[in-house]
């Protein structure tokens, strides 16, 4: 097996034995492997779920956590990929302002992933700010909170309140109208706001919270005083999660006080995912009874200093998890060569982070962003010590793939997705069921499928490369299906994967070419051998 250093250098690929003939035969056997798209919806009436407060189903319980206030702990042994906590309805969830026009405010985008549902968003006839898939979604959101805010939105048009103001407005108005259960509201009021630290250490954040509180007070006409509204705003900023579509498009943020009890660790054992208005906490690896459930509040693939800075500035604590106790000696901080000038590395990292910030703030066109990313990646390579698996190189490649897709540069995006699938994710996300790794594999599979349908550009020197792309596409789907039982992805993504596998490899095997698993494996390995050559060439050009 290739060494970690070889993998970091991009010299060796993940071993071919991620797939073998026995695995292919098992996955193609309908008596063993189910492709039922609905089987990943766990039955909350079974399996040890408790329902301590409305809309919350959990296999864990709250208890004191040494040095971290209250945490939640596993009530039983929980296998990898299983649900630890399911929250069926948020305390509050709002879309980012830029997503109001393309995402349903009722189902929060869940219906968009259902290919059998024709989604045509229609604006609320009252305020024209929010949109819905259908009358069911509209009625659901009207009952939940929109009936309180619609008039305010209409009066403010054409101005639209920013997302944090819309969230605080919803929480305040639902609180005053008794729409929260006493258990939910009681738990929310016990959450820490860190108001003192915010006022002392982050004046800009405090100004944003206090000005938003004034606006909410003015527009809503509520009886709640500004100090309490500020408390709501601070709790929102410190206890909410970003939420995404099942296909990983960022949509907004989500808060529920029970989920806020889960403590942070850079060495986390669980992950948070959203599926419509449901929030899932899933086991990333096997969790023993009594073990604390831990998630990462930040991108744990970053280096030690960046992780600590992010946690201190946003959450006001210093992380002392097992990974952070090792300081800068973990994989996230390692360079390829110990004989390097640290100041040169820090300067290169600063430049790269500035580029990422400009991209994140939408200051560049997609074409300009791609060019800047390629340039800064080359600069990192010039240090001769920067692994392709060390941040910010990992995020730069992710952003490059996004830019290339937006420009319909599918072949180039495919090659970089192959580098990510083959060389980066197995190191950065070592658990095969990690949802980020699963999502990246899905993107890679879909790019291979699209290029298969086109048959061009030439792959491995062939004029018609559809056969090679088909083999790569199938191998990625086989990989996803082989890990689906331990996958921490949300049910909708698993449903999409199962359906693609049933309509692709399974259909082709049973009703198409009917090649043996051994023949399939041979074609996959031959295609990968050709693609590996392209990967090597791309990495060499990237460094030149």
C-alpha positions as CSV (number, residue, x, y, z in Angstrom):
1,X,0.0,0.0,0.0
2,X,1.2,3.5,-0.8
3,X,2.6,5.5,2.1
4,X,0.8,8.6,3.4
5,X,3.7,10.8,2.1
6,X,3.4,9.2,-1.4
7,X,-0.3,9.9,-1.4
8,X,0.3,13.5,-0.2
9,X,2.7,14.0,-3.0
10,X,0.3,12.7,-5.5
11,X,2.7,9.9,-6.5
12,X,0.5,7.0,-5.7
13,X,-3.2,6.4,-5.9
14,X,-5.6,4.8,-3.5
15,X,-5.1,1.0,-3.9
16,X,-7.2,-0.6,-6.6
17,X,-8.7,-3.1,-4.1
18,X,-11.4,-0.6,-3.1
19,X,-13.3,-2.8,-5.6
20,X,-12.9,-6.4,-6.3
21,X,-14.8,-9.2,-8.0
22,X,-16.6,-10.3,-4.9
23,X,-17.8,-6.8,-4.0
24,X,-19.1,-6.3,-7.5
25,X,-20.9,-9.7,-7.5
26,X,-22.5,-8.9,-4.1
27,X,-23.7,-5.5,-5.1
28,X,-25.2,-6.8,-8.3
29,X,-27.1,-9.6,-6.5
30,X,-30.7,-8.3,-5.8
31,X,-31.1,-10.9,-3.0
32,X,-28.2,-9.3,-1.1
33,X,-28.2,-5.6,-2.1
34,X,-31.4,-3.6,-2.1
35,X,-31.8,-0.6,-4.4
36,X,-35.1,0.4,-2.7
37,X,-34.7,4.2,-2.6
38,X,-36.9,4.5,0.6
39,X,-35.0,2.0,2.8
40,X,-32.7,4.7,4.3
41,X,-35.6,6.4,6.2
42,X,-35.1,5.1,9.7
43,X,-38.2,4.2,11.7
44,X,-38.3,6.5,14.6
45,X,-40.8,4.3,16.4
46,X,-38.1,1.6,16.7
47,X,-34.4,1.3,17.3
48,X,-34.2,3.0,20.7
49,X,-35.3,6.6,19.8
50,X,-36.6,8.7,22.6
51,X,-38.8,11.8,22.1
52,X,-37.8,14.1,24.9
53,X,-39.3,17.3,23.3
54,X,-41.6,17.8,20.3
55,X,-40.0,17.1,16.9
56,X,-36.8,15.7,18.5
57,X,-36.0,11.9,18.2
58,X,-32.7,10.9,19.8
59,X,-30.6,7.9,20.8
60,X,-28.7,10.2,23.2
61,X,-29.3,12.0,26.4
62,X,-28.0,15.4,27.8
63,X,-25.5,15.3,30.7
64,X,-22.7,17.4,32.1
65,X,-19.6,17.4,29.9
66,X,-16.3,18.1,31.7
67,X,-15.1,21.5,30.8
68,X,-17.8,22.1,28.2
69,X,-21.1,22.6,30.1
70,X,-23.8,20.3,28.9
71,X,-23.3,17.7,26.1
72,X,-25.2,14.8,24.8
73,X,-24.1,11.2,25.2
74,X,-25.0,7.9,23.4
75,X,-27.7,6.0,25.1
76,X,-26.6,2.8,23.3
77,X,-24.0,1.5,20.9
78,X,-24.5,3.3,17.6
79,X,-23.0,1.9,14.4
80,X,-21.4,4.2,11.8
81,X,-24.0,5.8,9.5
82,X,-26.9,5.5,11.9
83,X,-28.9,8.4,13.1
84,X,-28.0,9.8,16.6
85,X,-30.5,12.7,16.6
86,X,-33.3,13.5,14.2
87,X,-35.0,16.9,14.5
88,X,-38.0,17.0,12.3
89,X,-38.8,20.8,12.6
90,X,-36.4,23.7,13.3
91,X,-36.7,26.2,16.1
92,X,-35.9,28.6,13.2
93,X,-34.4,28.1,9.7
94,X,-34.1,30.8,7.1
95,X,-32.7,30.9,3.6
96,X,-29.8,33.1,2.7
97,X,-31.1,36.2,0.9
98,X,-29.6,35.1,-2.5
99,X,-31.5,31.8,-2.2
100,X,-35.0,33.3,-1.7
101,X,-35.6,33.4,-5.4
102,X,-34.5,29.9,-6.3
103,X,-35.4,27.8,-3.2
104,X,-38.8,27.0,-1.6
105,X,-39.2,28.6,1.8
106,X,-41.6,25.8,2.8
107,X,-39.7,22.6,2.1
108,X,-36.3,24.4,2.1
109,X,-35.4,22.8,-1.2
110,X,-36.2,19.2,-0.5
111,X,-38.7,18.9,-3.4
112,X,-36.0,20.3,-5.8
113,X,-34.1,17.0,-5.4
114,X,-37.1,14.9,-6.4
115,X,-36.8,14.4,-10.2
116,X,-40.4,13.1,-10.3
117,X,-41.8,16.4,-8.9
118,X,-42.1,19.3,-11.3
119,X,-41.0,22.3,-9.2
120,X,-42.1,25.7,-10.4
121,X,-41.6,28.3,-7.7
122,X,-44.3,30.9,-7.2
123,X,-43.9,34.0,-5.0
124,X,-46.1,34.7,-2.0
125,X,-48.9,36.9,-3.4
126,X,-48.7,39.1,-0.3
127,X,-45.1,40.1,0.1
128,X,-43.4,38.7,-3.1
129,X,-40.3,38.0,-1.1
130,X,-40.5,34.3,-0.4
131,X,-41.4,31.5,-2.9
132,X,-43.0,28.1,-2.7
133,X,-43.1,24.8,-4.6
134,X,-46.9,24.4,-4.1
135,X,-49.8,25.3,-1.9
136,X,-48.8,22.6,0.6
137,X,-45.4,24.2,1.2
138,X,-47.0,27.7,1.3
139,X,-49.6,26.6,3.9
140,X,-46.9,24.9,6.0
141,X,-44.8,28.0,6.1
142,X,-47.7,30.3,6.7
143,X,-48.7,28.3,9.7
144,X,-45.2,28.1,11.0
145,X,-44.2,31.8,10.8
146,X,-44.9,33.6,7.5
147,X,-48.3,34.8,8.7
148,X,-46.5,36.9,11.2
149,X,-43.9,38.4,8.9
150,X,-45.6,38.7,5.5
151,X,-47.0,42.2,6.2
152,X,-43.6,43.4,7.4
153,X,-41.9,42.1,4.3
154,X,-44.5,43.7,2.1
155,X,-44.1,47.1,3.8
156,X,-40.3,47.0,3.5
157,X,-40.2,46.1,-0.3
158,X,-38.1,46.5,-2.3
159,X,-35.8,46.1,0.6
160,X,-35.3,42.6,2.0
161,X,-34.2,42.0,5.5
162,X,-30.9,40.1,5.8
163,X,-31.1,36.5,6.9
164,X,-30.1,37.0,10.5
165,X,-32.8,39.7,10.9
166,X,-35.4,37.4,9.3
167,X,-34.4,34.6,11.7
168,X,-34.6,36.8,14.8
169,X,-37.9,38.3,13.7
170,X,-39.3,34.8,13.4
171,X,-38.0,33.7,16.8
172,X,-39.3,36.8,18.5
173,X,-42.8,36.7,17.0
174,X,-43.2,32.9,17.5
175,X,-42.1,33.3,21.1
176,X,-44.6,36.1,21.8
177,X,-47.5,34.2,20.1
178,X,-46.8,31.0,22.1
179,X,-45.9,29.0,19.1
180,X,-43.0,27.2,20.8
181,X,-43.5,24.4,23.2
182,X,-42.4,25.2,26.8
183,X,-39.7,22.5,26.4
184,X,-38.2,24.1,23.3
185,X,-38.4,27.6,24.6
186,X,-37.0,26.6,28.0
187,X,-34.0,24.8,26.4
188,X,-33.4,27.8,24.1
189,X,-33.3,30.2,27.0
190,X,-30.7,28.1,28.7
191,X,-28.3,28.3,25.8
192,X,-25.2,30.5,26.3
193,X,-25.1,33.8,24.4
194,X,-21.5,34.9,25.3
195,X,-22.9,38.4,25.3
196,X,-20.1,39.7,27.5
197,X,-17.4,38.3,25.3
198,X,-19.1,39.6,22.1
199,X,-19.2,43.1,23.6
200,X,-15.6,43.0,24.9
201,X,-13.9,41.2,22.0
202,X,-16.0,41.8,18.8
203,X,-17.4,45.3,18.5
204,X,-18.5,44.7,14.8
205,X,-20.5,41.6,15.8
206,X,-22.1,43.5,18.7
207,X,-23.0,46.4,16.5
208,X,-24.7,44.0,14.0
209,X,-26.6,42.3,16.8
210,X,-27.8,45.5,18.5
211,X,-28.8,47.2,15.3
212,X,-30.7,44.2,14.2
213,X,-32.5,44.0,17.5
214,X,-33.5,47.7,17.1
215,X,-34.9,46.9,13.6
216,X,-36.8,43.8,14.7
217,X,-38.3,45.7,17.6
218,X,-39.4,48.6,15.3
219,X,-40.8,46.5,12.5
220,X,-42.5,43.9,14.6
221,X,-44.0,46.2,17.3
222,X,-43.3,43.4,19.8
223,X,-43.4,43.8,23.6
224,X,-40.0,42.0,24.0
225,X,-37.3,44.5,25.1
226,X,-34.2,45.1,22.9
227,X,-31.9,43.4,25.5
228,X,-33.8,40.2,25.2
229,X,-33.9,40.5,21.4
230,X,-30.1,41.0,21.4
231,X,-29.8,37.8,23.5
232,X,-31.8,35.9,20.8
233,X,-29.5,37.3,18.2
234,X,-26.3,36.3,20.0
235,X,-27.7,32.8,20.6
236,X,-28.6,32.5,17.0
237,X,-25.0,33.4,15.9
238,X,-23.3,31.0,18.3
239,X,-25.7,28.0,18.1
240,X,-26.9,27.8,14.5
241,X,-25.7,25.4,11.8
242,X,-25.2,26.2,8.2
243,X,-27.7,24.0,6.3
244,X,-27.3,22.7,2.7
245,X,-29.4,20.9,0.2
246,X,-28.8,17.1,0.0
247,X,-26.5,17.9,-3.0
248,X,-24.4,20.3,-0.8
249,X,-25.6,23.7,-2.1
250,X,-25.5,26.1,0.9
251,X,-29.1,27.3,1.6
252,X,-29.0,29.2,4.9
253,X,-28.8,28.5,8.6
254,X,-30.7,26.3,11.0
255,X,-31.1,26.4,14.8
256,X,-32.6,24.0,17.3
257,X,-31.7,24.2,21.0
258,X,-31.3,20.4,21.3
259,X,-28.8,20.3,18.5
260,X,-27.0,23.2,20.1
261,X,-26.2,21.0,23.1
262,X,-23.8,19.0,21.0
263,X,-20.2,20.0,21.8
264,X,-17.4,20.5,19.4
265,X,-14.3,18.5,18.7
266,X,-11.8,18.6,15.8
267,X,-11.7,14.9,16.3
268,X,-15.4,14.5,15.9
269,X,-17.4,11.2,15.9
270,X,-20.6,12.6,14.3
271,X,-21.7,14.9,11.5
272,X,-24.7,17.2,11.0
273,X,-26.7,17.2,7.8
274,X,-29.9,18.8,6.6
275,X,-32.6,17.3,4.5
276,X,-35.4,19.8,3.9
277,X,-36.5,21.1,7.2
278,X,-35.1,18.1,9.1
279,X,-31.7,18.0,10.7
280,X,-29.8,14.8,11.1
281,X,-26.9,14.0,13.4
282,X,-25.3,10.8,12.2
283,X,-22.5,8.7,13.6
284,X,-19.4,9.0,11.5
285,X,-17.8,6.0,13.1
286,X,-19.0,3.4,15.7
287,X,-20.0,5.1,19.0
288,X,-20.1,3.3,22.3
289,X,-22.8,3.6,24.9
290,X,-22.0,6.5,27.2
291,X,-19.6,8.2,24.7
292,X,-20.1,11.9,24.1
293,X,-21.5,12.9,20.7
294,X,-19.2,15.4,19.2
295,X,-19.3,17.4,15.9
296,X,-17.0,19.9,14.4
297,X,-18.2,23.5,14.4
298,X,-15.6,24.5,11.9
299,X,-13.7,23.0,9.0
300,X,-11.5,20.5,10.9
301,X,-9.3,19.9,7.8
302,X,-7.6,23.2,8.5
303,X,-4.3,23.6,10.3
304,X,-4.2,23.9,14.1
305,X,-3.7,27.7,14.3
306,X,-6.5,28.4,11.8
307,X,-8.9,26.0,13.7
308,X,-8.1,27.7,17.0
309,X,-8.5,31.2,15.6
310,X,-11.8,30.3,14.0
311,X,-13.2,28.8,17.2
312,X,-11.9,31.6,19.4
313,X,-13.3,34.4,17.2
314,X,-16.7,32.9,16.5
315,X,-17.4,30.6,19.5
316,X,-15.2,32.1,22.2
317,X,-13.4,29.0,23.4
318,X,-10.1,27.2,23.0
319,X,-10.4,23.7,21.7
320,X,-8.6,21.0,23.8
321,X,-9.7,18.0,21.9
322,X,-7.2,15.1,21.4
323,X,-6.2,16.4,17.9
324,X,-5.6,19.9,19.2
325,X,-3.6,18.6,22.1
326,X,-1.1,17.4,19.5
327,X,-0.7,21.0,18.3
328,X,1.0,21.3,14.9
329,X,2.2,17.7,14.8
330,X,-0.9,16.2,13.1
331,X,-1.5,15.5,9.4
332,X,-3.3,18.8,8.9
333,X,-0.1,20.7,9.7
334,X,2.5,18.5,8.0
335,X,4.6,19.6,5.0
336,X,6.3,17.2,2.7
337,X,9.8,18.4,3.7
338,X,10.8,19.4,7.2
339,X,13.6,21.6,5.9
340,X,11.3,24.5,4.8
341,X,11.2,28.2,5.6
342,X,8.1,28.7,7.8
343,X,7.8,32.3,6.9
344,X,7.6,31.4,3.2
345,X,4.9,28.9,3.9
346,X,2.9,31.4,6.0
347,X,3.1,34.1,3.2
348,X,1.9,31.6,0.6
349,X,-0.9,30.5,2.8
350,X,-2.0,34.1,3.4
351,X,-2.1,34.9,-0.3
352,X,-4.2,31.7,-0.9
353,X,-6.6,32.5,1.9
354,X,-7.1,36.1,0.5
355,X,-8.0,34.6,-2.9
356,X,-10.5,32.3,-1.3
357,X,-12.0,35.3,0.6
358,X,-12.4,37.2,-2.6
359,X,-14.1,34.3,-4.3
360,X,-16.4,33.9,-1.3
361,X,-17.4,37.5,-1.5
362,X,-18.3,37.2,-5.2
363,X,-15.8,39.8,-6.2
364,X,-14.5,37.8,-9.2
365,X,-16.2,36.3,-12.2
366,X,-16.0,32.5,-12.5
367,X,-13.3,32.8,-15.2
368,X,-11.2,35.2,-13.2
369,X,-11.6,33.1,-10.1
370,X,-10.4,29.9,-11.9
371,X,-7.4,31.8,-13.2
372,X,-6.5,33.1,-9.7
373,X,-7.0,29.7,-8.1
374,X,-4.7,28.1,-10.6
375,X,-2.1,30.8,-10.0
376,X,-2.1,30.4,-6.2
377,X,-2.1,26.6,-6.4
378,X,1.0,26.9,-8.5
379,X,2.6,29.2,-5.9
380,X,1.9,26.7,-3.2
381,X,3.5,23.9,-5.3
382,X,6.6,26.2,-5.8
383,X,7.3,25.9,-2.1
384,X,8.2,22.2,-2.9
385,X,6.8,21.2,0.4
386,X,3.0,21.8,0.2
387,X,1.0,18.5,0.0
388,X,-2.1,18.4,-2.2
389,X,-3.9,17.2,0.9
390,X,-3.1,20.3,3.1
391,X,-5.3,23.3,3.4
392,X,-5.8,25.6,1.7
393,X,-4.9,23.5,-1.3
394,X,-7.9,21.2,-0.7
395,X,-10.4,24.1,-0.7
396,X,-8.7,25.7,-3.7
397,X,-9.3,22.6,-5.7
398,X,-12.9,22.4,-4.5
399,X,-13.5,26.0,-5.6
400,X,-11.7,25.3,-8.9
401,X,-14.1,22.4,-9.7
402,X,-17.1,24.7,-8.9
403,X,-15.7,27.4,-11.2
404,X,-15.1,25.0,-14.0
405,X,-18.6,23.5,-13.7
406,X,-20.1,27.0,-13.9
407,X,-18.2,27.5,-17.2
408,X,-19.3,24.1,-18.6
409,X,-15.6,23.0,-18.6
410,X,-16.8,19.5,-17.8
411,X,-13.7,17.6,-18.9
412,X,-11.3,19.7,-16.8
413,X,-13.7,19.6,-13.8
414,X,-13.8,15.8,-14.2
415,X,-10.0,15.5,-14.1
416,X,-9.8,17.6,-10.9
417,X,-12.7,15.7,-9.4
418,X,-10.8,12.5,-10.2
419,X,-7.7,13.9,-8.3
420,X,-10.0,14.7,-5.4
421,X,-11.6,11.3,-5.4
422,X,-8.4,9.3,-5.9
423,X,-5.8,11.2,-4.0
424,X,-7.2,13.8,-1.6
425,X,-10.5,12.6,0.0
426,X,-9.1,9.3,1.3
427,X,-6.5,11.3,3.3
428,X,-8.6,14.3,4.3
429,X,-11.7,12.3,5.0
430,X,-10.5,8.9,6.0
431,X,-13.9,7.5,7.0
432,X,-15.4,6.1,3.7
433,X,-18.9,7.2,4.8
434,X,-18.0,10.8,5.5
435,X,-20.8,12.8,3.8
436,X,-18.3,15.2,2.1
437,X,-16.4,12.3,0.6
438,X,-19.7,10.7,-0.5
439,X,-20.8,14.0,-2.1
440,X,-17.5,14.4,-3.9
441,X,-17.8,10.8,-5.2
442,X,-21.3,11.5,-6.5
443,X,-20.2,14.7,-8.3
444,X,-17.3,12.7,-9.9
445,X,-19.7,9.9,-10.9
446,X,-22.1,12.4,-12.5
447,X,-19.3,14.1,-14.4
448,X,-18.2,10.7,-15.8
449,X,-21.8,10.0,-16.8
450,X,-22.1,13.3,-18.6
451,X,-18.9,12.8,-20.5
452,X,-19.9,9.2,-21.3
453,X,-23.1,10.5,-22.9
454,X,-21.0,13.0,-24.9
455,X,-18.2,10.6,-25.8
456,X,-15.8,13.5,-26.0
457,X,-13.2,14.8,-25.4
458,X,-10.8,12.0,-26.1
459,X,-10.0,9.9,-23.1
460,X,-6.6,8.1,-23.0
461,X,-6.0,9.0,-26.6
462,X,-9.2,7.4,-27.9
463,X,-11.4,9.1,-30.4
464,X,-14.6,7.7,-28.7
465,X,-14.0,7.4,-25.0
466,X,-17.6,6.6,-23.9
467,X,-16.6,3.1,-22.9
468,X,-13.9,4.3,-20.6
469,X,-16.1,7.0,-19.1
470,X,-18.8,4.3,-18.5
471,X,-16.3,2.2,-16.6
472,X,-15.3,5.1,-14.4
473,X,-18.9,6.1,-13.8
474,X,-19.8,2.5,-12.8
475,X,-16.8,2.2,-10.5
476,X,-17.8,5.4,-8.7
477,X,-21.3,4.1,-8.2
478,X,-20.1,0.7,-7.1
479,X,-17.9,2.5,-4.6
480,X,-20.8,4.6,-3.3
481,X,-23.1,1.6,-3.0
482,X,-20.4,-0.4,-1.2
483,X,-20.2,2.2,1.5
484,X,-23.8,3.2,1.7
485,X,-24.6,1.2,4.9
486,X,-21.9,3.2,6.8
487,X,-22.6,6.4,5.0
488,X,-23.4,9.4,7.1
489,X,-25.2,11.2,4.2
490,X,-28.8,12.3,4.6
491,X,-31.6,10.0,3.3
492,X,-32.3,12.0,0.2
493,X,-28.7,11.7,-1.1
494,X,-28.7,7.9,-0.3
495,X,-32.0,7.7,-2.2
496,X,-30.5,9.4,-5.2
497,X,-27.4,7.1,-5.1
498,X,-29.6,3.9,-4.9
499,X,-31.8,5.0,-7.8
500,X,-28.7,5.8,-10.0
501,X,-27.2,2.5,-9.2
502,X,-30.4,0.6,-9.9
503,X,-30.9,2.4,-13.2
504,X,-27.2,2.3,-14.2
505,X,-25.0,-0.6,-13.3
506,X,-27.7,-3.0,-12.2
507,X,-29.9,-2.3,-15.3
508,X,-26.9,-2.6,-17.6
509,X,-25.8,-5.9,-15.9
510,X,-29.1,-7.7,-15.9
511,X,-30.7,-6.3,-19.1
512,X,-27.8,-5.0,-21.1
513,X,-24.3,-6.3,-21.9
514,X,-24.5,-9.0,-19.1
515,X,-20.7,-9.0,-18.6
516,X,-19.5,-11.0,-15.6
517,X,-18.2,-9.2,-12.5
518,X,-14.7,-10.2,-13.5
519,X,-15.1,-8.6,-16.9
520,X,-16.6,-5.4,-15.4
521,X,-13.7,-5.2,-13.0
522,X,-11.2,-5.6,-15.8
523,X,-12.7,-2.7,-17.8
524,X,-12.8,-0.5,-14.7
525,X,-9.2,-1.1,-13.9
526,X,-8.1,-0.5,-17.5
527,X,-10.0,2.8,-17.5
528,X,-8.5,3.8,-14.2
529,X,-5.0,3.0,-15.5
530,X,-5.6,5.4,-18.3
531,X,-7.2,8.1,-16.1
532,X,-4.3,7.8,-13.6
533,X,-1.9,8.8,-16.4
534,X,-4.0,11.9,-17.0
535,X,-4.1,12.7,-13.3
536,X,-0.3,12.5,-13.2
537,X,0.0,14.8,-16.2
538,X,-2.4,17.3,-14.7
539,X,-0.5,17.5,-11.4
540,X,2.8,18.0,-13.2
541,X,1.3,20.8,-15.3
542,X,-0.2,22.3,-12.2
543,X,3.3,22.5,-10.6
544,X,5.1,23.8,-13.7
